[in-house]
């Protein structure tokens, strides 16, 4: 009986250690450090690399929406933005955020991306 109890305790300890090794996906724990351009780039690279290709695309679109969100139309864009939009463009806006928070900020922008499908002509 004593051996069986020790065996159960041992199995419980192994299970506990395995659960302790489990972790939350990096996308939810990685945060952007926008304190300096260098720290921003390093944290951005870590976050981006931790994501699946689909989530990388979502993040890229989110950055675009956040960067363009303060303008009413593309005609309002200043020349500095027209030359290129990238993560550095919104460094201060996403400082301290994780992947999910960046997507939430993008979803709050007035500008939206709409999927456009081409109608196929019937032959």
N, CA, C and O atoms as a Tinker XYZ file with bonds, in Angstrom:
   492  protein
     1  N      0.824000   -1.190000    0.000000    73     2
     2  CA     0.000000    0.000000    0.000000    64     1     3
     3  C      0.868000    1.254000    0.000000    63     2     4     5
     4  O      0.593000    2.232000   -0.696000    81     3
     5  N      1.943000    1.187000    0.821000    73     3     6
     6  CA     2.841000    2.334000    0.897000    64     5     7
     7  C      3.518000    2.570000   -0.445000    63     6     8     9
     8  O      3.698000    3.719000   -0.848000    81     7
     9  N      3.901000    1.495000   -1.148000    73     7    10
    10  CA     4.529000    1.623000   -2.464000    64     9    11
    11  C      3.567000    2.244000   -3.475000    63    10    12    13
    12  O      3.969000    3.058000   -4.306000    81    11
    13  N      2.317000    1.861000   -3.397000    73    11    14
    14  CA     1.308000    2.409000   -4.310000    64    13    15
    15  C      1.122000    3.906000   -4.057000    63    14    16    17
    16  O      0.987000    4.677000   -5.008000    81    15
    17  N      1.114000    4.320000   -2.810000    73    15    18
    18  CA     0.974000    5.733000   -2.474000    64    17    19
    19  C      2.172000    6.526000   -2.977000    63    18    20    21
    20  O      2.008000    7.626000   -3.504000    81    19
    21  N      3.377000    5.977000   -2.819000    73    19    22
    22  CA     4.575000    6.640000   -3.333000    64    21    23
    23  C      4.532000    6.733000   -4.862000    63    22    24    25
    24  O      4.940000    7.734000   -5.452000    81    23
    25  N      4.035000    5.683000   -5.474000    73    23    26
    26  CA     3.925000    5.671000   -6.928000    64    25    27
    27  C      2.962000    6.781000   -7.387000    63    26    28    29
    28  O      3.257000    7.489000   -8.350000    81    27
    29  N      1.843000    6.933000   -6.723000    73    27    30
    30  CA     0.872000    7.984000   -7.072000    64    29    31
    31  C      1.450000    9.377000   -6.832000    63    30    32    33
    32  O      1.214000   10.295000   -7.618000    81    31
    33  N      2.202000    9.531000   -5.756000    73    31    34
    34  CA     2.845000   10.816000   -5.478000    64    33    35
    35  C      3.857000   11.130000   -6.574000    63    34    36    37
    36  O      3.938000   12.264000   -7.045000    81    35
    37  N      4.625000   10.124000   -6.978000    73    35    38
    38  CA     5.619000   10.310000   -8.032000    64    37    39
    39  C      4.944000   10.706000   -9.354000    63    38    40    41
    40  O      5.402000   11.627000  -10.029000    81    39
    41  N      3.874000   10.023000   -9.718000    73    39    42
    42  CA     3.141000   10.350000  -10.941000    64    41    43
    43  C      2.570000   11.764000  -10.841000    63    42    44    45
    44  O      2.601000   12.510000  -11.820000    81    43
    45  N      2.053000   12.137000   -9.682000    73    43    46
    46  CA     1.539000   13.497000   -9.481000    64    45    47
    47  C      2.616000   14.549000   -9.645000    63    46    48    49
    48  O      2.373000   15.612000  -10.216000    81    47
    49  N      3.824000   14.252000   -9.138000    73    47    50
    50  CA     4.930000   15.200000   -9.280000    64    49    51
    51  C      5.335000   15.351000  -10.744000    63    50    52    53
    52  O      5.600000   16.462000  -11.201000    81    51
    53  N      5.384000   14.248000  -11.476000    73    51    54
    54  CA     5.732000   14.301000  -12.901000    64    53    55
    55  C      4.681000   15.117000  -13.654000    63    54    56    57
    56  O      5.021000   15.968000  -14.477000    81    55
    57  N      3.418000   14.856000  -13.371000    73    55    58
    58  CA     2.346000   15.605000  -14.031000    64    57    59
    59  C      2.448000   17.094000  -13.708000    63    58    60    61
    60  O      2.243000   17.937000  -14.581000    81    59
    61  N      2.761000   17.412000  -12.464000    73    59    62
    62  CA     2.925000   18.818000  -12.065000    64    61    63
    63  C      4.078000   19.485000  -12.787000    63    62    64    65
    64  O      3.978000   20.639000  -13.201000    81    63
    65  N      5.181000   18.749000  -12.937000    73    63    66
    66  CA     6.328000   19.319000  -13.645000    64    65    67
    67  C      5.996000   19.550000  -15.115000    63    66    68    69
    68  O      6.399000   20.561000  -15.690000    81    67
    69  N      5.265000   18.623000  -15.726000    73    67    70
    70  CA     4.886000   18.799000  -17.125000    64    69    71
    71  C      3.963000   19.999000  -17.293000    63    70    72    73
    72  O      4.104000   20.768000  -18.244000    81    71
    73  N      3.029000   20.157000  -16.379000    73    71    74
    74  CA     2.131000   21.316000  -16.447000    64    73    75
    75  C      2.898000   22.619000  -16.243000    63    74    76    77
    76  O      2.576000   23.636000  -16.857000    81    75
    77  N      3.900000   22.587000  -15.388000    73    75    78
    78  CA     4.702000   23.788000  -15.150000    64    77    79
    79  C      5.502000   24.168000  -16.383000    63    78    80    81
    80  O      5.805000   25.342000  -16.597000    81    79
    81  N      5.842000   23.179000  -17.191000    73    79    82
    82  CA     6.600000   23.452000  -18.417000    64    81    83
    83  C      5.729000   24.050000  -19.506000    63    82    84    85
    84  O      6.222000   24.726000  -20.408000    81    83
    85  N      4.438000   23.798000  -19.417000    73    83    86
    86  CA     3.526000   24.370000  -20.424000    64    85    87
    87  C      3.545000   25.880000  -20.279000    63    86    88    89
    88  O      3.675000   26.409000  -19.175000    81    87
    89  N      3.412000   26.568000  -21.403000    73    87    90
    90  CA     3.436000   28.021000  -21.343000    64    89    91
    91  C      2.423000   28.602000  -22.306000    63    90    92    93
    92  O      1.939000   27.926000  -23.214000    81    91
    93  N      2.119000   29.846000  -22.093000    73    91    94
    94  CA     1.217000   30.571000  -22.969000    64    93    95
    95  C      1.951000   30.855000  -24.264000    63    94    96    97
    96  O      3.154000   31.117000  -24.241000    81    95
    97  N      1.244000   30.809000  -25.418000    73    95    98
    98  CA     1.921000   31.116000  -26.672000    64    97    99
    99  C      2.613000   32.469000  -26.628000    63    98   100   101
   100  O      2.118000   33.403000  -25.997000    81    99
   101  N      3.759000   32.578000  -27.300000    73    99   102
   102  CA     4.563000   33.799000  -27.273000    64   101   103
   103  C      3.800000   35.015000  -27.769000    63   102   104   105
   104  O      4.073000   36.135000  -27.338000    81   103
   105  N      2.833000   34.805000  -28.684000    73   103   106
   106  CA     2.111000   35.947000  -29.232000    64   105   107
   107  C      1.348000   36.700000  -28.154000    63   106   108   109
   108  O      1.158000   37.911000  -28.265000    81   107
   109  N      0.902000   35.992000  -27.099000    73   107   110
   110  CA     0.148000   36.690000  -26.067000    64   109   111
   111  C      1.051000   37.229000  -24.959000    63   110   112   113
   112  O      0.632000   38.102000  -24.200000    81   111
   113  N      2.276000   36.726000  -24.853000    73   111   114
   114  CA     3.151000   37.193000  -23.791000    64   113   115
   115  C      4.191000   38.193000  -24.294000    63   114   116   117
   116  O      4.683000   39.015000  -23.520000    81   115
   117  N      4.528000   38.130000  -25.585000    73   115   118
   118  CA     5.491000   39.089000  -26.125000    64   117   119
   119  C      4.854000   40.468000  -26.166000    63   118   120   121
   120  O      3.723000   40.639000  -26.620000    81   119
   121  N      5.603000   41.438000  -25.683000    73   119   122
   122  CA     5.118000   42.815000  -25.692000    64   121   123
   123  C      6.103000   43.691000  -26.446000    63   122   124   125
   124  O      7.307000   43.437000  -26.464000    81   123
   125  N      5.569000   44.710000  -27.055000    73   123   126
   126  CA     6.398000   45.661000  -27.792000    64   125   127
   127  C      7.034000   46.632000  -26.816000    63   126   128   129
   128  O      6.359000   47.197000  -25.955000    81   127
   129  N      8.341000   46.820000  -26.956000    73   127   130
   130  CA     9.068000   47.810000  -26.165000    64   129   131
   131  C      9.389000   48.967000  -27.103000    63   130   132   133
   132  O     10.316000   48.879000  -27.908000    81   131
   133  N      8.627000   50.043000  -27.002000    73   131   134
   134  CA     8.816000   51.191000  -27.883000    64   133   135
   135  C      9.676000   52.280000  -27.284000    63   134   136   137
   136  O      9.670000   53.407000  -27.778000    81   135
   137  N     10.412000   51.975000  -26.234000    73   135   138
   138  CA    11.186000   53.010000  -25.544000    64   137   139
   139  C     12.292000   53.607000  -26.411000    63   138   140   141
   140  O     12.599000   54.793000  -26.288000    81   139
   141  N     12.882000   52.812000  -27.271000    73   139   142
   142  CA    13.887000   53.321000  -28.226000    64   141   143
   143  C     13.654000   52.600000  -29.549000    63   142   144   145
   144  O     13.065000   51.519000  -29.562000    81   143
   145  N     14.100000   53.172000  -30.651000    73   143   146
   146  CA    13.946000   52.463000  -31.929000    64   145   147
   147  C     14.616000   51.086000  -31.933000    63   146   148   149
   148  O     14.089000   50.152000  -32.538000    81   147
   149  N     15.756000   50.948000  -31.275000    73   147   150
   150  CA    16.465000   49.669000  -31.242000    64   149   151
   151  C     15.690000   48.619000  -30.431000    63   150   152   153
   152  O     15.542000   47.477000  -30.864000    81   151
   153  N     15.206000   49.013000  -29.269000    73   151   154
   154  CA    14.428000   48.077000  -28.452000    64   153   155
   155  C     13.120000   47.721000  -29.146000    63   154   156   157
   156  O     12.647000   46.587000  -29.077000    81   155
   157  N     12.555000   48.708000  -29.811000    73   155   158
   158  CA    11.327000   48.438000  -30.547000    64   157   159
   159  C     11.585000   47.367000  -31.613000    63   158   160   161
   160  O     10.848000   46.386000  -31.706000    81   159
   161  N     12.627000   47.562000  -32.406000    73   159   162
   162  CA    12.909000   46.620000  -33.493000    64   161   163
   163  C     13.163000   45.219000  -32.948000    63   162   164   165
   164  O     12.685000   44.236000  -33.515000    81   163
   165  N     13.910000   45.123000  -31.857000    73   163   166
   166  CA    14.193000   43.811000  -31.267000    64   165   167
   167  C     12.911000   43.143000  -30.768000    63   166   168   169
   168  O     12.710000   41.951000  -31.000000    81   167
   169  N     12.047000   43.890000  -30.091000    73   167   170
   170  CA    10.804000   43.297000  -29.577000    64   169   171
   171  C      9.849000   42.970000  -30.722000    63   170   172   173
   172  O      9.139000   41.966000  -30.677000    81   171
   173  N      9.835000   43.819000  -31.744000    73   171   174
   174  CA     8.996000   43.542000  -32.925000    64   173   175
   175  C      9.458000   42.249000  -33.596000    63   174   176   177
   176  O      8.639000   41.391000  -33.923000    81   175
   177  N     10.755000   42.110000  -33.799000    73   175   178
   178  CA    11.298000   40.916000  -34.450000    64   177   179
   179  C     10.958000   39.652000  -33.664000    63   178   180   181
   180  O     10.610000   38.627000  -34.249000    81   179
   181  N     11.060000   39.730000  -32.321000    73   179   182
   182  CA    10.720000   38.577000  -31.475000    64   181   183
   183  C      9.252000   38.219000  -31.625000    63   182   184   185
   184  O      8.909000   37.050000  -31.804000    81   183
   185  N      8.381000   39.226000  -31.553000    73   183   186
   186  CA     6.948000   38.967000  -31.658000    64   185   187
   187  C      6.614000   38.381000  -33.024000    63   186   188   189
   188  O      5.917000   37.371000  -33.123000    81   187
   189  N      7.113000   39.018000  -34.068000    73   187   190
   190  CA     6.796000   38.602000  -35.430000    64   189   191
   191  C      7.258000   37.165000  -35.684000    63   190   192   193
   192  O      6.531000   36.373000  -36.283000    81   191
   193  N      8.457000   36.835000  -35.232000    73   191   194
   194  CA     9.008000   35.489000  -35.439000    64   193   195
   195  C      8.224000   34.427000  -34.670000    63   194   196   197
   196  O      8.210000   33.262000  -35.069000    81   195
   197  N      7.576000   34.811000  -33.582000    73   195   198
   198  CA     6.836000   33.844000  -32.769000    64   197   199
   199  C      5.472000   33.501000  -33.354000    63   198   200   201
   200  O      4.807000   32.583000  -32.873000    81   199
   201  N      5.048000   34.225000  -34.385000    73   199   202
   202  CA     3.711000   34.048000  -34.941000    64   201   203
   203  C      3.702000   33.112000  -36.140000    63   202   204   205
   204  O      4.703000   32.950000  -36.837000    81   203
   205  N      2.546000   32.501000  -36.360000    73   203   206
   206  CA     2.354000   31.694000  -37.568000    64   205   207
   207  C      2.282000   32.646000  -38.764000    63   206   208   209
   208  O      2.052000   33.841000  -38.580000    81   207
   209  N      2.472000   32.143000  -39.972000    73   207   210
   210  CA     2.378000   33.021000  -41.152000    64   209   211
   211  C      1.038000   33.777000  -41.230000    63   210   212   213
   212  O      1.008000   34.944000  -41.619000    81   211
   213  N     -0.038000   33.127000  -40.870000    73   211   214
   214  CA    -1.349000   33.802000  -40.904000    64   213   215
   215  C     -1.398000   34.961000  -39.901000    63   214   216   217
   216  O     -1.882000   36.046000  -40.222000    81   215
   217  N     -0.898000   34.721000  -38.695000    73   215   218
   218  CA    -0.899000   35.786000  -37.684000    64   217   219
   219  C      0.084000   36.891000  -38.045000    63   218   220   221
   220  O     -0.147000   38.051000  -37.704000    81   219
   221  N      1.176000   36.557000  -38.727000    73   219   222
   222  CA     2.102000   37.584000  -39.206000    64   221   223
   223  C      1.381000   38.513000  -40.178000    63   222   224   225
   224  O      1.560000   39.730000  -40.136000    81   223
   225  N      0.566000   37.930000  -41.051000    73   223   226
   226  CA    -0.217000   38.737000  -41.997000    64   225   227
   227  C     -1.214000   39.617000  -41.256000    63   226   228   229
   228  O     -1.376000   40.792000  -41.588000    81   227
   229  N     -1.880000   39.056000  -40.257000    73   227   230
   230  CA    -2.834000   39.831000  -39.465000    64   229   231
   231  C     -2.145000   41.010000  -38.789000    63   230   232   233
   232  O     -2.683000   42.116000  -38.744000    81   231
   233  N     -0.954000   40.763000  -38.269000    73   231   234
   234  CA    -0.207000   41.819000  -37.593000    64   233   235
   235  C      0.205000   42.910000  -38.585000    63   234   236   237
   236  O      0.123000   44.097000  -38.269000    81   235
   237  N      0.639000   42.521000  -39.758000    73   235   238
   238  CA     1.040000   43.500000  -40.777000    64   237   239
   239  C     -0.136000   44.371000  -41.200000    63   238   240   241
   240  O      0.010000   45.583000  -41.358000    81   239
   241  N     -1.301000   43.755000  -41.383000    73   239   242
   242  CA    -2.496000   44.523000  -41.745000    64   241   243
   243  C     -2.895000   45.438000  -40.594000    63   242   244   245
   244  O     -3.315000   46.573000  -40.820000    81   243
   245  N     -2.769000   44.956000  -39.373000    73   243   246
   246  CA    -3.098000   45.780000  -38.198000    64   245   247
   247  C     -2.219000   47.028000  -38.151000    63   246   248   249
   248  O     -2.705000   48.120000  -37.857000    81   247
   249  N     -0.935000   46.869000  -38.436000    73   247   250
   250  CA    -0.015000   48.016000  -38.433000    64   249   251
   251  C     -0.453000   49.032000  -39.482000    63   250   252   253
   252  O     -0.436000   50.236000  -39.230000    81   251
   253  N     -0.842000   48.549000  -40.650000    73   251   254
   254  CA    -1.312000   49.433000  -41.711000    64   253   255
   255  C     -2.547000   50.205000  -41.265000    63   254   256   257
   256  O     -2.631000   51.416000  -41.470000    81   255
   257  N     -3.499000   49.514000  -40.659000    73   255   258
   258  CA    -4.728000   50.180000  -40.197000    64   257   259
   259  C     -4.439000   51.203000  -39.109000    63   258   260   261
   260  O     -5.025000   52.285000  -39.104000    81   259
   261  N     -3.554000   50.874000  -38.200000    73   259   262
   262  CA    -3.221000   51.810000  -37.118000    64   261   263
   263  C     -2.534000   53.045000  -37.693000    63   262   264   265
   264  O     -2.836000   54.170000  -37.297000    81   263
   265  N     -1.619000   52.832000  -38.619000    73   263   266
   266  CA    -0.887000   53.954000  -39.222000    64   265   267
   267  C     -1.810000   54.865000  -40.026000    63   266   268   269
   268  O     -1.637000   56.084000  -40.023000    81   267
   269  N     -2.776000   54.286000  -40.704000    73   267   270
   270  CA    -3.685000   55.079000  -41.543000    64   269   271
   271  C     -4.935000   55.536000  -40.805000    63   270   272   273
   272  O     -5.701000   56.349000  -41.324000    81   271
   273  N     -5.145000   55.023000  -39.609000    73   271   274
   274  CA    -6.371000   55.284000  -38.871000    64   273   275
   275  C     -6.652000   56.731000  -38.542000    63   274   276   277
   276  O     -7.812000   57.092000  -38.340000    81   275
   277  N     -5.645000   57.570000  -38.479000    73   275   278
   278  CA    -5.874000   58.966000  -38.101000    64   277   279
   279  C     -6.193000   59.863000  -39.290000    63   278   280   281
   280  O     -6.420000   61.062000  -39.128000    81   279
   281  N     -6.209000   59.275000  -40.489000    73   279   282
   282  CA    -6.482000   60.063000  -41.692000    64   281   283
   283  C     -7.860000   59.722000  -42.241000    63   282   284   285
   284  O     -8.297000   58.574000  -42.170000    81   283
   285  N     -8.539000   60.722000  -42.789000    73   283   286
   286  CA    -9.869000   60.523000  -43.348000    64   285   287
   287  C     -9.810000   59.830000  -44.712000    63   286   288   289
   288  O    -10.695000   59.049000  -45.061000    81   287
   289  N     -8.767000   60.125000  -45.467000    73   287   290
   290  CA    -8.613000   59.495000  -46.777000    64   289   291
   291  C     -7.128000   59.391000  -47.103000    63   290   292   293
   292  O     -6.286000   59.957000  -46.406000    81   291
   293  N     -6.828000   58.677000  -48.148000    73   291   294
   294  CA    -5.430000   58.533000  -48.553000    64   293   295
   295  C     -4.858000   59.861000  -49.038000    63   294   296   297
   296  O     -3.641000   60.047000  -49.042000    81   295
   297  N     -5.720000   60.780000  -49.445000    73   295   298
   298  CA    -5.260000   62.095000  -49.889000    64   297   299
   299  C     -4.693000   62.903000  -48.719000    63   298   300   301
   300  O     -3.891000   63.813000  -48.930000    81   299
   301  N     -5.097000   62.586000  -47.509000    73   299   302
   302  CA    -4.641000   63.311000  -46.324000    64   301   303
   303  C     -3.261000   62.866000  -45.837000    63   302   304   305
   304  O     -2.699000   63.484000  -44.932000    81   303
   305  N     -2.716000   61.815000  -46.419000    73   303   306
   306  CA    -1.434000   61.286000  -45.953000    64   305   307
   307  C     -0.310000   62.282000  -46.206000    63   306   308   309
   308  O     -0.193000   62.816000  -47.309000    81   307
   309  N      0.519000   62.537000  -45.194000    73   307   310
   310  CA     1.689000   63.400000  -45.409000    64   309   311
   311  C      2.735000   62.651000  -46.229000    63   310   312   313
   312  O      2.729000   61.421000  -46.263000    81   311
   313  N      3.626000   63.377000  -46.883000    73   311   314
   314  CA     4.658000   62.731000  -47.700000    64   313   315
   315  C      5.496000   61.706000  -46.933000    63   314   316   317
   316  O      5.917000   60.699000  -47.501000    81   315
   317  N      5.738000   61.959000  -45.651000    73   315   318
   318  CA     6.552000   61.015000  -44.876000    64   317   319
   319  C      5.883000   59.644000  -44.778000    63   318   320   321
   320  O      6.566000   58.620000  -44.768000    81   319
   321  N      4.564000   59.621000  -44.707000    73   319   322
   322  CA     3.843000   58.354000  -44.618000    64   321   323
   323  C      3.746000   57.709000  -45.991000    63   322   324   325
   324  O      3.803000   56.485000  -46.111000    81   323
   325  N      3.601000   58.519000  -47.019000    73   323   326
   326  CA     3.485000   57.985000  -48.375000    64   325   327
   327  C      4.756000   57.245000  -48.798000    63   326   328   329
   328  O      4.702000   56.348000  -49.638000    81   327
   329  N      5.886000   57.617000  -48.223000    73   327   330
   330  CA     7.138000   56.978000  -48.607000    64   329   331
   331  C      7.284000   55.580000  -48.011000    63   330   332   333
   332  O      8.127000   54.804000  -48.462000    81   331
   333  N      6.492000   55.255000  -47.025000    73   331   334
   334  CA     6.543000   53.907000  -46.470000    64   333   335
   335  C      5.879000   53.808000  -45.110000    63   334   336   337
   336  O      6.067000   54.657000  -44.239000    81   335
   337  N      5.108000   52.762000  -44.951000    73   335   338
   338  CA     4.450000   52.499000  -43.668000    64   337   339
   339  C      4.985000   51.170000  -43.166000    63   338   340   341
   340  O      4.967000   50.163000  -43.875000    81   339
   341  N      5.453000   51.187000  -41.945000    73   339   342
   342  CA     5.958000   49.964000  -41.336000    64   341   343
   343  C      5.758000   50.031000  -39.839000    63   342   344   345
   344  O      5.204000   51.002000  -39.325000    81   343
   345  N      6.198000   49.024000  -39.148000    73   343   346
   346  CA     6.015000   48.995000  -37.696000    64   345   347
   347  C      6.574000   50.231000  -36.987000    63   346   348   349
   348  O      5.976000   50.715000  -36.026000    81   347
   349  N      7.724000   50.748000  -37.457000    73   347   350
   350  CA     8.311000   51.936000  -36.805000    64   349   351
   351  C      7.368000   53.138000  -36.875000    63   350   352   353
   352  O      7.445000   54.037000  -36.038000    81   351
   353  N      6.481000   53.156000  -37.869000    73   351   354
   354  CA     5.530000   54.255000  -38.039000    64   353   355
   355  C      4.611000   54.390000  -36.825000    63   354   356   357
   356  O      4.184000   55.494000  -36.489000    81   355
   357  N      4.308000   53.274000  -36.172000    73   355   358
   358  CA     3.359000   53.285000  -35.053000    64   357   359
   359  C      4.019000   52.859000  -33.743000    63   358   360   361
   360  O      3.340000   52.405000  -32.822000    81   359
   361  N      5.323000   53.005000  -33.663000    73   359   362
   362  CA     6.086000   52.547000  -32.488000    64   361   363
   363  C      5.494000   53.033000  -31.179000    63   362   364   365
   364  O      5.304000   52.238000  -30.259000    81   363
   365  N      5.200000   54.317000  -31.076000    73   363   366
   366  CA     4.701000   54.863000  -29.811000    64   365   367
   367  C      3.268000   54.430000  -29.524000    63   366   368   369
   368  O      2.883000   54.290000  -28.363000    81   367
   369  N      2.483000   54.220000  -30.564000    73   367   370
   370  CA     1.090000   53.820000  -30.368000    64   369   371
   371  C      0.963000   52.393000  -29.851000    63   370   372   373
   372  O      0.029000   52.088000  -29.110000    81   371
   373  N      1.888000   51.513000  -30.231000    73   371   374
   374  CA     1.768000   50.112000  -29.824000    64   373   375
   375  C      2.741000   49.736000  -28.704000    63   374   376   377
   376  O      2.871000   48.562000  -28.360000    81   375
   377  N      3.416000   50.725000  -28.143000    73   375   378
   378  CA     4.355000   50.484000  -27.048000    64   377   379
   379  C      3.642000   49.766000  -25.894000    63   378   380   381
   380  O      2.594000   50.214000  -25.428000    81   379
   381  N      4.210000   48.672000  -25.451000    73   379   382
   382  CA     3.669000   47.918000  -24.322000    64   381   383
   383  C      2.580000   46.929000  -24.684000    63   382   384   385
   384  O      2.095000   46.210000  -23.810000    81   383
   385  N      2.184000   46.869000  -25.935000    73   383   386
   386  CA     1.081000   45.987000  -26.344000    64   385   387
   387  C      1.580000   44.611000  -26.765000    63   386   388   389
   388  O      2.722000   44.439000  -27.191000    81   387
   389  N      0.684000   43.639000  -26.631000    73   387   390
   390  CA     0.940000   42.304000  -27.160000    64   389   391
   391  C      0.162000   42.144000  -28.470000    63   390   392   393
   392  O     -0.522000   43.072000  -28.903000    81   391
   393  N      0.263000   40.996000  -29.086000    73   391   394
   394  CA    -0.372000   40.742000  -30.383000    64   393   395
   395  C     -1.871000   41.040000  -30.354000    63   394   396   397
   396  O     -2.381000   41.765000  -31.208000    81   395
   397  N     -2.565000   40.485000  -29.378000    73   395   398
   398  CA    -4.015000   40.659000  -29.303000    64   397   399
   399  C     -4.397000   42.121000  -29.098000    63   398   400   401
   400  O     -5.386000   42.585000  -29.664000    81   399
   401  N     -3.634000   42.844000  -28.304000    73   399   402
   402  CA    -3.922000   44.260000  -28.057000    64   401   403
   403  C     -3.682000   45.101000  -29.316000    63   402   404   405
   404  O     -4.402000   46.068000  -29.564000    81   403
   405  N     -2.685000   44.736000  -30.095000    73   403   406
   406  CA    -2.425000   45.452000  -31.353000    64   405   407
   407  C     -3.583000   45.230000  -32.313000    63   406   408   409
   408  O     -4.036000   46.171000  -32.963000    81   407
   409  N     -4.070000   43.987000  -32.409000    73   407   410
   410  CA    -5.228000   43.717000  -33.273000    64   409   411
   411  C     -6.459000   44.475000  -32.795000    63   410   412   413
   412  O     -7.222000   44.992000  -33.612000    81   411
   413  N     -6.659000   44.546000  -31.498000    73   411   414
   414  CA    -7.806000   45.277000  -30.957000    64   413   415
   415  C     -7.717000   46.764000  -31.302000    63   414   416   417
   416  O     -8.721000   47.382000  -31.657000    81   415
   417  N     -6.525000   47.335000  -31.200000    73   415   418
   418  CA    -6.342000   48.739000  -31.563000    64   417   419
   419  C     -6.642000   48.947000  -33.048000    63   418   420   421
   420  O     -7.282000   49.930000  -33.418000    81   419
   421  N     -6.192000   48.044000  -33.881000    73   419   422
   422  CA    -6.463000   48.144000  -35.319000    64   421   423
   423  C     -7.958000   48.076000  -35.598000    63   422   424   425
   424  O     -8.460000   48.785000  -36.470000    81   423
   425  N     -8.666000   47.232000  -34.869000    73   423   426
   426  CA   -10.109000   47.092000  -35.074000    64   425   427
   427  C    -10.889000   48.324000  -34.624000    63   426   428   429
   428  O    -12.032000   48.518000  -35.039000    81   427
   429  N    -10.290000   49.148000  -33.792000    73   427   430
   430  CA   -10.961000   50.381000  -33.339000    64   429   431
   431  C    -10.761000   51.552000  -34.309000    63   430   432   433
   432  O    -11.352000   52.615000  -34.123000    81   431
   433  N     -9.947000   51.367000  -35.324000    73   431   434
   434  CA    -9.681000   52.448000  -36.272000    64   433   435
   435  C    -10.890000   52.651000  -37.182000    63   434   436   437
   436  O    -11.652000   51.720000  -37.444000    81   435
   437  N    -11.050000   53.880000  -37.656000    73   435   438
   438  CA   -12.183000   54.171000  -38.535000    64   437   439
   439  C    -11.992000   53.569000  -39.922000    63   438   440   441
   440  O    -12.972000   53.235000  -40.589000    81   439
   441  N    -10.760000   53.428000  -40.361000    73   439   442
   442  CA   -10.494000   52.842000  -41.665000    64   441   443
   443  C    -10.544000   51.328000  -41.553000    63   442   444   445
   444  O     -9.980000   50.750000  -40.624000    81   443
   445  N    -11.212000   50.692000  -42.489000    73   443   446
   446  CA   -11.328000   49.235000  -42.495000    64   445   447
   447  C    -10.873000   48.703000  -43.846000    63   446   448   449
   448  O    -10.944000   49.397000  -44.861000    81   447
   449  N    -10.411000   47.479000  -43.840000    73   447   450
   450  CA   -10.066000   46.807000  -45.090000    64   449   451
   451  C    -11.215000   45.868000  -45.412000    63   450   452   453
   452  O    -11.624000   45.044000  -44.594000    81   451
   453  N    -11.717000   46.015000  -46.616000    73   451   454
   454  CA   -12.839000   45.203000  -47.054000    64   453   455
   455  C    -12.343000   44.251000  -48.128000    63   454   456   457
   456  O    -11.624000   44.647000  -49.046000    81   455
   457  N    -12.730000   43.014000  -48.004000    73   455   458
   458  CA   -12.337000   42.035000  -48.999000    64   457   459
   459  C    -13.159000   42.283000  -50.261000    63   458   460   461
   460  O    -14.389000   42.311000  -50.216000    81   459
   461  N    -12.477000   42.459000  -51.369000    73   459   462
   462  CA   -13.140000   42.715000  -52.637000    64   461   463
   463  C    -12.957000   41.494000  -53.517000    63   462   464   465
   464  O    -11.837000   41.041000  -53.754000    81   463
   465  N    -14.055000   40.977000  -53.988000    73   463   466
   466  CA   -13.985000   39.834000  -54.869000    64   465   467
   467  C    -14.467000   40.242000  -56.248000    63   466   468   469
   468  O    -15.458000   40.957000  -56.390000    81   467
   469  N    -13.766000   39.787000  -57.240000    73   467   470
   470  CA   -14.123000   40.098000  -58.616000    64   469   471
   471  C    -15.221000   39.150000  -59.069000    63   470   472   473
   472  O    -15.112000   37.934000  -58.913000    81   471
   473  N    -16.265000   39.713000  -59.624000    73   471   474
   474  CA   -17.344000   38.890000  -60.149000    64   473   475
   475  C    -16.883000   38.258000  -61.466000    63   474   476   477
   476  O    -16.344000   38.944000  -62.334000    81   475
   477  N    -17.090000   36.991000  -61.601000    73   475   478
   478  CA   -16.706000   36.299000  -62.823000    64   477   479
   479  C    -17.859000   36.386000  -63.815000    63   478   480   481
   480  O    -19.001000   36.067000  -63.484000    81   479
   481  N    -17.555000   36.811000  -65.006000    73   479   482
   482  CA   -18.573000   36.922000  -66.046000    64   481   483
   483  C    -18.977000   35.524000  -66.476000    63   482   484   485
   484  O    -18.137000   34.644000  -66.665000    81   483
   485  N    -20.268000   35.340000  -66.626000    73   483   486
   486  CA   -20.757000   34.040000  -67.102000    64   485   487
   487  C    -20.564000   33.962000  -68.592000    63   486   488   489
   488  O    -20.831000   34.921000  -69.316000    81   487
   489  N    -20.106000   32.836000  -69.044000    73   487   490
   490  CA   -19.836000   32.668000  -70.482000    64   489   491
   491  C    -20.838000   31.761000  -71.114000    63   490   492
   492  O    -20.768000   31.505000  -72.316000    81   491
